[in-house]
């Protein structure tokens, strides 16, 4: 191995030429493995095996070298002894193989005096040359922008970083399994849509050249999953890539994954019970514990999760009763008078978006442990069913954890006449400059007019729950390749 000061691309290219001169290929097309690196520990003593991986560390002791090879998931130790290899082969490895290179080895499994399962190499071959050095395993990548642009360097050298994405895959697998055990089927809805629908948010706009029409990227799969209910599928779900052209923060990212599911003949009360059961199972399976710390704050998923009223929460945290100010103008005036929100920020917001901003700033950050927030104002929920006892609220809940909205769910509005009225209110807000509001969706209304069964729908951001489960301070840490400048 070369000294760090000599570890340049030019030096590595020179070493690659040494490998070529010896008859090896620098970039062969394949290598036949009998076992993976992760299987090394489980092999019986003396078992012959061939495996491959990236060289992650080398310790030299004269005529003996211990080498760690691995991938993002597993690592294992191999040993090369001068008296067990041809002399030229041992010398070639010592002088031409760098950290970051890929090699294939075959040999016999044994245990060192220190108890480390090891493959004693009898033959090795070269598989791929790394022309640039990997980051130092102890200090990692210092530049935060480089960590985003070159996430692959973190995952191949830092098991803790790689574990985030392993847990991400496991989280989606466990969610899918749980839903399918409860008779849900997975469907796919369009990511390119004629108009935005399913949530109050700003969209990314594009143009469909073949059809010569303007289009928008999906902000939520909701209305298309409801079309599936109309089409006779009683329980459907999707893990959808969604896009919202809004700000970036610890809990928000413009491109994210949303699990949404819909169940015919359920209401939001059924969903509350189902949510607690499902998420306790998922968290226990993925993490192994229903109580853990997130950024030094304990979060307890055990026990029964409490409920809070949306209105009462605002009275408690903002000292404001939204029911006492039923019009947009009255509510805006009161909020500005009390200096609860910036006047310029709220100037073009409809009443629903205004209430949402007030809640996000004054109330939501105070909720740490899993809590069901219920009794949302109707203006906040244009697609949700009106409560039978109070027509100013809807049958909806949000599951809030660590001050984040993790789950949003409600009894669905199946009445096409009422849905049109809700859309008209939203369309008026759009005309008033509210970029988060929705236009009238005639195609969705057409589907509803053909009849949709009573149903309840549920949505959860994959990145938010994963950030909690992996103690990631920012949800961009849960995205393997997030967008960057």
N, C-alpha and C positions, 0 to 999 in steps of 0.2 A: 504494500500500500504506500502511496506517496504521502509526503508531509502535507498538512493543510495549505501551507504557502505555495505548494507546487500543484495543488489540485485545481487545475484550469482546464478549460475545454480543449486547448491545444495539447496538453499532456495526455488527456484521456483519449484523444484521437490517435495519438502516438501509441498508446497501449492497445487500442483497437487494432492498429496495424500489426502489432506483435501477435495478437490472436489470429489474425488472418494469415500471417506468415507461417504460423504453426499448423495451419490446415483447418482451423475452426472457422465457422461462419459467425459474423458479428450479429446477424439478425436472422436466425433460422426460422422455418415456418411452424414448427411444432416440437413438442417433447412429450413422450408418453410416460405419464405418472401412474404408478400402481397405488399410491396413497397420497393424501393431502398432508400438508404440514400439521394440521390440527389433529390428525390421526396418529402422529408419532408417539405421543405419550401412551396411547392405549395398545401399542404393539407389544407382543411378547419379546423377551430377550432373544436375540439371534435372528429375528425375522428380517428377511431381505426385502428392501423397499426402494422405490425410486420416487423422488419428489422434486418439486421446483419452487423457486421463490426469489424474492429480491434480497440482495445482500444488505443487511442492516447494521451489522457490527462484525468486527474481526479482532480477535485477540491472538497475538503471536507469541509463541514460546519456543523459539529456535526451530526444532524439527517438528513442531506441533502447532496447529492453528485451530482455534475454536471459532466458528462462524455462526452468527445468527441469520437465518433466512426467514422470510415471512411475507405476509400480505396485510391487508387492513384488518383482518379478523384473527389470524393466528400467527404465532411465531414458534420456531423450533431451532434447536442447536444441532449443528453438524460438526464433525471433526475431520481434519485432514492431517495424516501422519506421513512424514517423508518416507519412512520405511515400508509403508503400505501402498504407496503410489509410485509410478515411474518418476524418476528424479526430475525429468523435464516437465512433467505434469504438475508436480508440486511447485517447482520454480515458476512456471508460467502463471499459476494461480496467484502466487505471492506477489509477482511483479506486474501483473496485467489486469487483475480484477479489482474494481473499485467499489466503494459503498454506493449503493443504488443500482448496480448491475444485477441482471437476472441470470441465474445459473440453474442447471439441472444436475442432480446427484443421485447415485445409487450406492447402496451399501447395506450394512447390518446394524440393527438397533441394539444399543447397549446402554448401560447406566454408568455415569462417571462416579468417582469416589465421593463427590459431593451430592450424589443422588439425582443428577440431571439426566433425563432421557435424551439420548444423543444418537444420531446416525453416523456411524463410522464410514466415511466415504471410501469407496473402492474405485469409483470412476466419476468424473464430473465433465460437464460440457457447458459451453457458453450459450446463452439464449438471447441476451439483449444488452447493448452497451448504453449506459447513462452518460451522456456527454456533459452534463452539469451536475455538480455535487448536490446532495440533499441537505436540507437545513440541519443544523446541530440538534441532536435528539433531546438535549437537556434545555436548550434555550428556545427552540422552535423558530417560528417566523415572527419577527418583531413588528414589521410593518403591517398595520391593520388592513390596508388596502390590498397588500399582497396576499394576505390570508383569504380575502374574498376572491381575488382573481386566480389564485393558485391553491384552491382548497385541496387538490390532490396531493400537495406536498405535506399538508397537515395530516391527512388520513393515512398516508403510507408510513409516516414516522411516529404518529401519536395515537396510541390505541384509544385514549379517552375521546378524542375527536371522532375517530372512526366509529366508536360505540354509539354516538348520537344517531348515525345513519343506519346502523344495525337495528337500533331500537325503533327508528322510524319505520323500517320495513316490517318489524315485528308488530308494531302498533297497528298498521294497516291490515296485516294478516289476521290479527286477533279480532279486530272490528268486523272484518268480512266474515270470519268464521261464526262469530256470535250472531250476526244478523241472519246469515244463511241457516243457522240452526233454528231461527225463529221464522223461517219461511219467507224471508226477503230474497228478491232476486236483483242482481246488479244489471243496470241498464246504462246506456251512454246517451248523453244529450249534446247538442251542438255547442261548440265553443265560440263559433262565429254566428251572431244572431242579427236579425233585421233591426231589432230595437232592444234596449236594455230592459231587463225585468228581474223580479225576484228579490230585490233589496233596494234600499235608499242609498245610492252611492254614485260617484262619478265614474264614467266608463272610459275605456280606451276605444277610439274610433278608428275605423279602417275603411277600405274600399274593396269591394269584390269585383275584380276586373272582368271575369267571365260573364257575370250577370249585370255588370255595370250598375251596381247599387251600393250605396253607403251601408256600412254594417258596424256592429259594435262587438267587442269581445265580452264574453260572458262574465257577469258580476255574480251570478248565482244560477244553479240549475233548476230552481224551484218550479217555475211555471211549466217547464217541459216534463218534469217528473209528475206534476199534476195531470198533464195530458195523458201520461201513462195510466194514471188512475181512471181517467175517463175511458181509456182504451181497454179496461178490464183487468189490469194488473193490480191486485189488491195491496201488495207490499213490495215496494221498489226502493233501491238505494243507488247512490253513485258517489264515488270519490272523484270530484271534479276539480280540474285546474281552473281557478277563477282569477279575474283581473279587475282591479279597482284603481283608477287613476287618481290616487289621493296621496297623502303624506306617508312618510316612512318614520317609524318609531320603534321602541322596544317591542311593541305588541302589534304593529301593523307593517305589512309588506305588500307592494302592488300586485305581485303574483303569488298566489297561495293555493293550498288544497283544502277543499271543503267536503266533508262527508255530509250528505243530506239523505234522509230516508223519509218515506211516507207510508202510512198504514191506514187502509180503509177501515172504517167502523171504530176507530179509536178517537179519543179526545185528548186534550192537553194533560188532563189528570192521569190518563193511562201512560202518557209519555213521561211524566214526572217519576212514576214508579219504575218504568222501564229504564230511564236514564240512570237512576241511582244504582239499579242492579247491574246494568251493563258496564258503566264506568268503574264501579268497584271491582268487577271481574277483570276488566281490561288493565287497570292499574296494578292490581295484584299480580297478573300474569306477566306484564312487561317489566315492572319494577320489583315486585316481590314483597311490597309493603304498602299499606294504605295510609301510612303516616311518614312524612319525610320533610326535609328542609329544602326550601327554595330561596336561594340568596340570603341565607341565615334567618329566614322566616319559616317557622314550622307550619305546614299545611296538613290538616287532618281530614282524611277522606272517610274515616270510620264513623260509626253511629248514624243517626238519622240527620239528613241535611235540612236545615231550617228554611222557612219561607219568609220573605219580606214583601210588603206592599210597595209598589213603585211610588205612589202618591205619599205614603207615610214616610218613606225613605227621604224624599225631597223635603218634606216638612221638617224632618229631624236634622238633615245635613245642610240644607240651604235656607231653612226657616221660611219656606215659600210654599203655599198651597196653590198648586196649579189650577185647581177647580174654582178658585176665587177669581181667576182671570181667564174667562172662557174664550175671549177673542185673541187673535194674534197681536193686535195693537196694544191691548191692555197688558198682555204678558210681556211684550217687548219693553213697554214703558216701565213696568215694575222691575224687570231684570236690570235695565240700565240705571234706574234710580238707586237700586241697591248695589250697583257696581259688581254684579255677579258675573257678567260676561262683557267683553269689549263690544261697543256699539257698532263699530265697523264690521266686526266678524259676523254679527247676527243680522245685519241690515237686510239681506236678501233671503233669509231663511223663512220657510213656512213654519206653522205652529209645531208640527211634528218634529222637524229638524231642530227647532229652537229648544224644545223640551229635551231632546236627545243630547244636545250640547250642554245644557244645564246639568243634566244627570251625570254625564261623563266627567265634567269638571268638578262638581261639588260632592257627589255621592258615591259613585262607583269605586273610586280608589280606596274607600274605607272597608270594603268587603274582601276579606282574606280567605277564610275557609269556604268550602263549597256551599253556596246559598242560592236558593231558587227565588228569583225576583218575579213577582206576579202583579197583575192589575195594570198593565200598560195602557196609556191613553190611546184611543182609536186612531188619532192622527199619526202615531208612530208605527202603525201596523196595518197598512192598506190591504194586505192579503189575508189577514186573520179574521176569525169569526167573532162577531160581537157577543159580549157576555149577556146571558139571558136576564140577569137581574140588574144590570147597570149598562145602559147603552153608550156610556162615555168611555168604557174600557173594553178590551178584547180578552179572549181566553188564550193567554200567552204566558210563557215564562222564559226567562234567561237564567242560565246557570253561570254565576259569577264566581271566579276564583282569582285570588291575588290581584283584585281590581281589574281583571280582564273579563270580558264577555267570552266565555268558552263555548256555551251552547245557546242557541236561540231556537225556540219551538213554540208551536201554537196549534189550536184547532183551526182547520182550514175553512176559509170562506167559500162555500159551495154555491151560494146564491148569485147568479150572474147579474141580476138587476142591482143588488146591493154592491157587487164588485164594480159595476160600471160607475156608480155614484162615487165610490172611493177613488177610482181612477180620475174622475172629473175633478175632484178636489186636488189630487196630485198634479194634474195637468195645469190647473190654475197656479199652483206653486211654481211650476216650471216657467210659466209665463211671467211670474214675478221675479224670476232670476235664480230660483233654487235649483242648482245643478245636480243635487242629489235626488230630487223627486222623479217620479215616473210619468211617462206619457200614457195615454190610453192604449192598451194592448188589445186590438180588435181580434187578432187571431186567437189569443188566449180566451177572450170572452166567448168567441164562437165555440171553442171546446167546452167551456162551462155550460153553455146553452144546450148542449147535448146530454148534460147530466153527469155530475160527479158525486160519488157516494160521500157520506160523512167521513171525514178523515182528519188525521193529525200529521204534521210535518215537523222535522227536526234537522238542525244544521250545526256542525261543529268544525272549527278550523283545526286542521291537523297540526299545523306549526305551533299554535298556542298551547295545546295540551302537551305536545312533545317538549316544548321549552320547559314546562313545569316538571315533566317526568325526567328530564336530563339535566336539570339545574342550569339551563342555558340562559344567560342574562338578556339575550336579544333573540327574537325569533329568526333573524337572518342566520344565526348560528345553526339553526335546524335545517336550513336549506343548503344542499350540497354546493350548488353553483348559483348563488344569487346575482341579480343584475348589479352592474357597477359602471362607473364612468369609463 
